[in-house]
Amino acid sequence: MFGKSIVAASVIIVGVTGTALAQTPSQISQFNAWGAYSYQQGNGKVCYVLSVPVDKQPAKIDHGDNFFMVSQKPGQNVSFEPQFKAGYELQKDSKVTVTIDERSFSMFTNGSHGWMENAAEEPQLVAALRSGHKMTISAVSKRGTKTSYGYSLKGVSAALKAIATCK
């Protein structure tokens, strides 16, 4: 069910990171709703897990390609960095809210991306992903449309484990 969407999104992520690559990311494995991927960047490797929403609201609008990912970039000393990618431009100076069960995290926005507002909370968000049951992301488009996305957390722990030793 998720395979084609995740593979398409994995190709998109290479484009949005601003890295010109001659190769498509390699899939490490698929773990239910979450895929684990890697690609070479310079002299190092980038590994990440990625999932697409299972629910998009409001239902009657074109959301484009949306996904949530967590990346490992050992050569850049980046460990488990969460990121949201909307299929549209986000409202300037808006926040993206990631809610896992009853815990909420705030992301700042730039263009169509959201990153953790407080980098010190990144490990807490990753821990919540591992132990959580439900993740919802709320955002506001450039036009002011309030959107929300529901993600399955089935397989996220196994996917994160698969990229833990990325080198």
Disulfide bonds with the S-S distance in Angstrom:
Cys47-Cys166 2.18
